[in-house]
Amino acid sequence: MGRHSTSGYCLTCRTRRVKCGREQPACQRCIRSGHRCRGYESPTQLRMRHFGVATHANGRQQMVPLANLTGPGAVSIPTELDLGGFRENMAFTYFVERYAWAHFWMPLIETDGNNAAGLEYKSSLALVYGFFGVGNRDKGTEVQGLELRGDLIRQIRTVLERGRKDELVRMMRVVLILGMFTYAVDRDAQLEHHFGLSHILQYCGPEYFQDESLLQDFRACRRVLTCQAFAQHKHTFLESKEWQTIPFGTSLKLDSDHLLDILVEIPGIVEDLETQHGDSGMGRDLLAHKVGLLMERLKLWRFSWNGQSSTPSLLEHNLESHGGSITSLLNSPIEFDSPEQASDIFMYNAMMLFLMQLREALNLGEMRSGPLSEDDIGYIVDVQRQSASDLILPHDIKLSCQHLIEAIRILPVLRRYWTGSEAKDIGILAPTGIVYCAAQRETGLDASIEWETLLPTFNSFAVSDLQPYQISGI
């Protein structure tokens, strides 16, 4: 039989058989005496008491603790059953099932216990231990996560002091995962570890990432730092042409790389607009011109897009299923030949949606919101019916909500991709946040969108994470 400890003492004080102050997360007795506090008993550990049946002389039987049995046949039985071996699997499973954006990060997270000595595995373990501990109020597991993170930070500092580029680039994945610890566990959106990541990239320089073995990690870093700049409405060094060209000097750029080249320039425009505090004049005209140039670049990207050897004509076209209404259109997912295609077109629509709203705000001083008119609905449905593909080309789009509708129809296939095991690239939150915030303004559309079925985990935390991607401060 098993039960949890009732003393509430930390594991170290129980082992030393001394009185424990029971402070959280580490007791003061251990700290003052120089001992390492091993935290408190968690739900993964049970104290065991073993019983047997004793027969008295009068024939009466009674349950007695086996520890009270003596004699040559007595067996030493452990008083504790440690389930720590299951804790890692429990923590990883809990993270995937409970954290809203876990699936975005799974291509980066190391879950193979055979690589337990690797820094990527240790940082991943720190993340899931911290998330599991906080979510279950399990201080023992939370402390383990914090201790792992502290040890990794010390190792990173040592590498920084040595200043060797070959060692620094091997730390990039670790820093990315520690940044997620700050975001998912501490709920700190400042992501201070990502500032360190920016310093590593700039110290090494763009030419250092031309090596094919490092280019994929650079792509992951660029996605994350661009997303952070977008959420914080800040310029980023990745806007410069050298960072858009030199790392790809010996490799073929992907469609997604070209999209990131455009996306990375948008946060700076928003920052410049917000710092004007609504002033009109040449400043706003210049920003409107920049927005227009980015929209033209996106249109050119869309016309030349081939989905890495596929074309829109290969996509399944469900014209008859649309039924002549926006709701039926929203409920008709667009199927792609590959998840990379879906991801590219989803990002394209999110970026066009954001830029069209930004242009509207610059020209009119505010963004349109509210239900669609009957004429708008008729135009949207007619264009969709006449299109040769489920995807609409730029010359047929005059309303920002057309991009919103197309993005919503892509989300089901992206959800399958995010929650599957074939995902290769980490997801970024910016496109999803843009689409979600835009839908809130389109009151007639938002009522028809079931976010719980479109996103892997949709809850109050997910909503708060999506809010920074709305246009504000204009």
URZILIN-V783999 format. One record per residue. N is the residue number from 1. RES is the residue in three letters. PSI is psi as a letter, one per 20 degrees, with the letter a starting at -180 (999 if undefined). Layout:
N:RES:PSI
N:RES:PSI
//
This chain:
1:MET:q
2:GLY:q
3:ARG:q
4:HIS:q
5:SER:p
6:THR:i
7:SER:h
8:GLY:j
9:TYR:q
10:CYS:r
11:LEU:h
12:THR:g
13:CYS:h
14:ARG:g
15:THR:h
16:ARG:i
17:ARG:l
18:VAL:r
19:LYS:p
20:CYS:q
21:GLY:i
22:ARG:k
23:GLU:q
24:GLN:q
25:PRO:i
26:ALA:p
27:CYS:q
28:GLN:h
29:ARG:g
30:CYS:g
31:ILE:g
32:ARG:h
33:SER:i
34:GLY:j
35:HIS:q
36:ARG:o
37:CYS:p
38:ARG:j
39:GLY:a
40:TYR:q
41:GLU:p
42:SER:r
43:PRO:i
44:THR:j
45:GLN:p
46:LEU:p
47:ARG:p
48:MET:p
49:ARG:p
50:HIS:p
51:PHE:q
52:GLY:r
53:VAL:p
54:ALA:p
55:THR:p
56:HIS:r
57:ALA:h
58:ASN:j
59:GLY:i
60:ARG:p
61:GLN:q
62:GLN:q
63:MET:p
64:VAL:q
65:PRO:p
66:LEU:h
67:ALA:h
68:ASN:i
69:LEU:p
70:THR:r
71:GLY:r
72:PRO:h
73:GLY:i
74:ALA:p
75:VAL:p
76:SER:o
77:ILE:p
78:PRO:q
79:THR:i
80:GLU:q
81:LEU:o
82:ASP:o
83:LEU:k
84:GLY:h
85:GLY:h
86:PHE:i
87:ARG:h
88:GLU:g
89:ASN:h
90:MET:g
91:ALA:g
92:PHE:g
93:THR:g
94:TYR:g
95:PHE:g
96:VAL:h
97:GLU:h
98:ARG:h
99:TYR:p
100:ALA:h
101:TRP:k
102:ALA:h
103:HIS:h
104:PHE:h
105:TRP:i
106:MET:h
107:PRO:i
108:LEU:h
109:ILE:p
110:GLU:o
111:THR:i
112:ASP:o
113:GLY:i
114:ASN:i
115:ASN:k
116:ALA:h
117:ALA:i
118:GLY:q
119:LEU:h
120:GLU:h
121:TYR:g
122:LYS:g
123:SER:h
124:SER:g
125:LEU:h
126:ALA:g
127:LEU:g
128:VAL:h
129:TYR:g
130:GLY:g
131:PHE:g
132:PHE:g
133:GLY:g
134:VAL:g
135:GLY:h
136:ASN:j
137:ARG:k
138:ASP:n
139:LYS:h
140:GLY:g
141:THR:h
142:GLU:g
143:VAL:h
144:GLN:g
145:GLY:g
146:LEU:h
147:GLU:h
148:LEU:g
149:ARG:g
150:GLY:g
151:ASP:g
152:LEU:h
153:ILE:h
154:ARG:g
155:GLN:h
156:ILE:g
157:ARG:h
158:THR:g
159:VAL:g
160:LEU:h
161:GLU:h
162:ARG:h
163:GLY:k
164:ARG:p
165:LYS:h
166:ASP:h
167:GLU:h
168:LEU:g
169:VAL:h
170:ARG:i
171:MET:i
172:MET:g
173:ARG:h
174:VAL:g
175:VAL:h
176:LEU:g
177:ILE:h
178:LEU:h
179:GLY:h
180:MET:h
181:PHE:g
182:THR:h
183:TYR:g
184:ALA:h
185:VAL:g
186:ASP:i
187:ARG:k
188:ASP:o
189:ALA:i
190:GLN:h
191:LEU:l
192:GLU:h
193:HIS:h
194:HIS:h
195:PHE:h
196:GLY:h
197:LEU:g
198:SER:g
199:HIS:h
200:ILE:g
201:LEU:g
202:GLN:h
203:TYR:g
204:CYS:h
205:GLY:q
206:PRO:h
207:GLU:h
208:TYR:h
209:PHE:j
210:GLN:h
211:ASP:p
212:GLU:h
213:SER:i
214:LEU:i
215:LEU:h
216:GLN:h
217:ASP:h
218:PHE:g
219:ARG:g
220:ALA:g
221:CYS:g
222:ARG:g
223:ARG:g
224:VAL:g
225:LEU:h
226:THR:g
227:CYS:g
228:GLN:g
229:ALA:h
230:PHE:g
231:ALA:h
232:GLN:i
233:HIS:l
234:LYS:q
235:HIS:q
236:THR:q
237:PHE:i
238:LEU:i
239:GLU:h
240:SER:q
241:LYS:h
242:GLU:h
243:TRP:i
244:GLN:i
245:THR:g
246:ILE:g
247:PRO:h
248:PHE:j
249:GLY:h
250:THR:j
251:SER:q
252:LEU:p
253:LYS:q
254:LEU:r
255:ASP:h
256:SER:h
257:ASP:g
258:HIS:h
259:LEU:g
260:LEU:h
261:ASP:h
262:ILE:g
263:LEU:h
264:VAL:i
265:GLU:i
266:ILE:g
267:PRO:h
268:GLY:h
269:ILE:g
270:VAL:g
271:GLU:g
272:ASP:h
273:LEU:g
274:GLU:h
275:THR:i
276:GLN:i
277:HIS:l
278:GLY:j
279:ASP:q
280:SER:r
281:GLY:b
282:MET:h
283:GLY:g
284:ARG:h
285:ASP:g
286:LEU:g
287:LEU:h
288:ALA:h
289:HIS:g
290:LYS:g
291:VAL:g
292:GLY:g
293:LEU:g
294:LEU:h
295:MET:h
296:GLU:h
297:ARG:h
298:LEU:h
299:LYS:g
300:LEU:g
301:TRP:g
302:ARG:g
303:PHE:h
304:SER:i
305:TRP:p
306:ASN:j
307:GLY:k
308:GLN:m
309:SER:j
310:SER:r
311:THR:q
312:PRO:h
313:SER:i
314:LEU:i
315:LEU:q
316:GLU:p
317:HIS:o
318:ASN:l
319:LEU:g
320:GLU:h
321:SER:i
322:HIS:h
323:GLY:j
324:GLY:j
325:SER:q
326:ILE:h
327:THR:g
328:SER:h
329:LEU:g
330:LEU:h
331:ASN:j
332:SER:n
333:PRO:q
334:ILE:p
335:GLU:q
336:PHE:r
337:ASP:h
338:SER:q
339:PRO:h
340:GLU:h
341:GLN:g
342:ALA:g
343:SER:g
344:ASP:g
345:ILE:h
346:PHE:g
347:MET:g
348:TYR:g
349:ASN:g
350:ALA:g
351:MET:g
352:MET:h
353:LEU:g
354:PHE:g
355:LEU:h
356:MET:h
357:GLN:h
358:LEU:g
359:ARG:g
360:GLU:g
361:ALA:h
362:LEU:h
363:ASN:h
364:LEU:i
365:GLY:i
366:GLU:r
367:MET:p
368:ARG:q
369:SER:r
370:GLY:a
371:PRO:q
372:LEU:q
373:SER:r
374:GLU:h
375:ASP:g
376:ASP:g
377:ILE:g
378:GLY:g
379:TYR:g
380:ILE:g
381:VAL:g
382:ASP:g
383:VAL:g
384:GLN:g
385:ARG:h
386:GLN:i
387:SER:q
388:ALA:i
389:SER:r
390:ASP:i
391:LEU:p
392:ILE:p
393:LEU:q
394:PRO:h
395:HIS:i
396:ASP:j
397:ILE:p
398:LYS:i
399:LEU:p
400:SER:h
401:CYS:i
402:GLN:h
403:HIS:h
404:LEU:g
405:ILE:g
406:GLU:g
407:ALA:g
408:ILE:h
409:ARG:i
410:ILE:h
411:LEU:h
412:PRO:g
413:VAL:h
414:LEU:h
415:ARG:g
416:ARG:h
417:TYR:g
418:TRP:h
419:THR:i
420:GLY:r
421:SER:i
422:GLU:i
423:ALA:p
424:LYS:h
425:ASP:q
426:ILE:q
427:GLY:q
428:ILE:q
429:LEU:h
430:ALA:g
431:PRO:g
432:THR:g
433:GLY:g
434:ILE:g
435:VAL:g
436:TYR:g
437:CYS:h
438:ALA:h
439:ALA:h
440:GLN:h
441:ARG:h
442:GLU:n
443:THR:h
444:GLY:h
445:LEU:g
446:ASP:h
447:ALA:h
448:SER:i
449:ILE:p
450:GLU:n
451:TRP:h
452:GLU:h
453:THR:i
454:LEU:h
455:LEU:q
456:PRO:g
457:THR:o
458:PHE:o
459:ASN:a
460:SER:h
461:PHE:g
462:ALA:g
463:VAL:g
464:SER:h
465:ASP:h
466:LEU:h
467:GLN:h
468:PRO:i
469:TYR:j
470:GLN:q
471:ILE:p
472:SER:r
473:GLY:k
474:ILE:999
//
